[in-house]
């Protein structure tokens, strides 16, 4: 969950949905523009796999630049890996997506992707994988 203000939050769902919700009235929308290489269907084959959308994080200067960061399991030529992107948040979508990290080599083995993210005191993005 990433809080945009006191009453609005972005909530990611493991199965690849990023929602924008109003905490006061319960209204929510599914944002458009989710990464096209997001892997979610692998859990239908092996429920032990943890592929999907992992974390959503706001840029430290979000108020002025609208950047949102996502970590997720990405499809790479028949294999999977952890990927981090940033994108601009609009009213009902994310756009201008930029890849910041793609963990290589990708693998066809089942593993824990990681994907935890935090900004440190100097606004450097720290990612676990």
N, C-alpha and C positions, 0 to 999 in steps of 0.2 A: 504494500500500500504506500502510495506517495500522496501526501496531503497538499493540494493546491492552495487552499485557504481553510478557514475554520469550518466551512460547510461543503467543500468539494474535494473529492479524492479520486486518484487513479488506482484501480484495483486490477491486478493481473490474475488470470486463471491459468492453471497449469496446462489446460487443453488448448491454449492459444488465443484466448479472448482477453482483450484489454478494455476494461470498462471505465467510464467516467461517471461518477455517481454523486448525487446531492445527498449529503448526510441528514439534512433537515427534513426533506420531503420524500426521500426514498427513490426519486427518479434516477434512472440510469440509462446510459446508451453504450453500445458496443462501438468502440472507435474503429475506423477504417484505416488501412495502411499497414497492417501487421506484416512483419517480414515474410516474404514469399518462401524462404527456405526453412521456415520454422518446422520442426519435426514434432508431431503430436501423435500420429497414428501408430507408432512403434509399440505403444503400450497395449494396443488391441491384440498384438501378436505375443508380447511378453509383458505381463502386468508388473513385473519386477523392474522394468526399465523406468528411469525417471525423466525421460525426454519431455520437453515442453517449454513453456515460457516460465522463466525463473524469477527475475526481479525487475522492478521498475523503480527508477530513481530520478529525482529532479536535479538539474544542474544547479550548482551553488548560486548562479546568477540567473536562475529561471525567470524571475520577474522581468528582466530586461531582454533575455534571449530566447525563451520558450523551448530550450533543449530538454528532452527527456531521454534517459538512457534505459535500454532493455538488454537483459542477458537471456539467452535461450539455447536450446539444442538445435543446431543447424545441420541441414542435409548438405553433404559435400561429395558429389560423385559416388553415390551408393554407400557412403559411410556417414558418420555423424561426429560432431564436435561441439564445443562451447563457443558461442559467438557473442560479442558485445557490439551494439549499434547505438547511435544517437539519432534522434529525429525531432523535428519541430512539432509541437503540439498546436493543433488548430481547434476549432470548436468541436468537430465530430470526427477528427482523423489525425494521424501523424503523417508527416511528409518530409522530404529532403533527407532521407535516411542515409547515414554515413557509417560504414563499418570501421570500428575502432580496434577490434581484436578478433582474430580467428585462430583458435588454438590448433596447432598442427604438430605432428601429423594427425589427421582425423583417423577414426578407428571403426571397424565393423564389430568390435567386441562390445559387450555390455559393460558399462562403467558408470561411475558417478561423475556428472558433468561439472559440478561446482556451480558457479554463476553468482555467488554473493558479491555485492558491490557496496562501496562506501567511499565518500570523499574524505580525505584527511584534512588537517588544519590548514594546509597550504593549497587546498582545492585540487590535489592530485587524486585521480580516480584509482582506487585499489580494487582489484578483481581477484576472487579465488576461483581456482579451477583444478 
